[in-house]
Structure formats: structure tokens, C-alpha cells
Amino acid sequence: MVDKAVEESGPEGFRVLTNFTPDEFESIWSVVESTLSSRWNDGRGRKSKITPKDALFVTLVVLKHYQTWDKHALDFGMKAPTLEKMVMRVIETAQPVLFDHFVTMPTMTV
């Protein structure tokens, strides 16, 4: 999905979809890759056909573009409940890792 988006839309089209350039996306992916990949097929039920990297891409698109789950599901060829569950799983898994890597808390000393 990620490669197809870059191939079809170019770097600027990718930025419009996600608000990140392909290089910035790869940088974010390198931070969360091991965490998302190791937890991706945890649990019961059918295993996802979508790769963790593609799930991160879908999550960024959903977060940037305010639409209904049904609209995004249609865009990505998924069912709305499946899309919602996947996006929430990516957020819950990646958020602590991204916070620890990118957020520096200010010191309160004078």
C-alpha cells in the first residue's frame, strides 16, 4: 500500500495523504517497526492481510483526513469495524514508542 501510494501519487501526493514525506514516514516507521511487527499477529482469530507498515500508513491517513470509518473503509477496501480496530491497535501500540522517542519533557528548574 505504501509503495503503491508513492508510485501512483509521487512524494507530494504521499505528503497530501499522510502529512509526511516518504522519507519522514520511513523515519517514523524505523522507530515503531520492531514494536508493531512483533505485536501485529498477536491474539486469536484470522491474521491480518495488511502489513504493519501499511497499517501505520492507513492510520496516518485516517488521522489526517476527518471522514467516517465507512468512508475510509471504502477507500482502503476494508469493512469499517475492521478498519477501526486496526487503526486503534496501531495507535495503542505505537503511541508509547513514538512519545518516548520524539517528546522531550521540559525541565522545571530555573
C-alpha positions, -999 to +999 in steps of 0.1 A: +000+000+000+028+024+010+049+017-021+018+019-044+008+053-029+043+067-036+044+052-070+010+065-081+010+099-064+046+107-060+062+122-029+039+152-029+008+131-032+020+109-004+025+140+017-010+152+010-024+118+021-003+115+054+011+149+061+046+133+059+071+129+031+081+094+022+114+099+040+097+113+071+073+083+070+103+059+068+119+077+098+087+072+118+084+036+106+120+028+117+111+039+153+080+017+156+088-011+132+100-037+158+072-029+182+044-031+156+059-061+138+063-081+169+028-075+181+010-075+148-004-110+147-009-114+185-042-127+196-068-150+183-087-150+151-076-145+115-043-130+108-043-096+091-035-094+054-023-059+059+013-054+069+022-034+100+038-008+077+007-004+056-014-002+088+007+027+100+002+044+066-036+038+069-036+052+104-018+084+094-043+089+065-073+083+089-059+107+115-052+134+089-085+133+070-116+136+090-141+112+074-164+085+087-150+050+093-172+038+064-157+063+040-121+053+049-130+017+049-144+021+013-112+039+003-090+011+016-112-019+006-120-029+042-150-032+064-155-003+088-152-023+121-120-040+108-105-007+099-114+009+132-100-020+152-068-019+131-063+019+135-069+017+172-045-011+176-018+008+157-024+039+179-023+019+211+008+000+202+028+029+185+019+058+208+041+050+238+071+043+215+066+075+195+061+095+227+093+082+242+113+088+210+100+122+199+088+140+230+112+157+254+096+169+286+108+203+297+127+207+329+111+229+355+143+242+371+151+278+370 
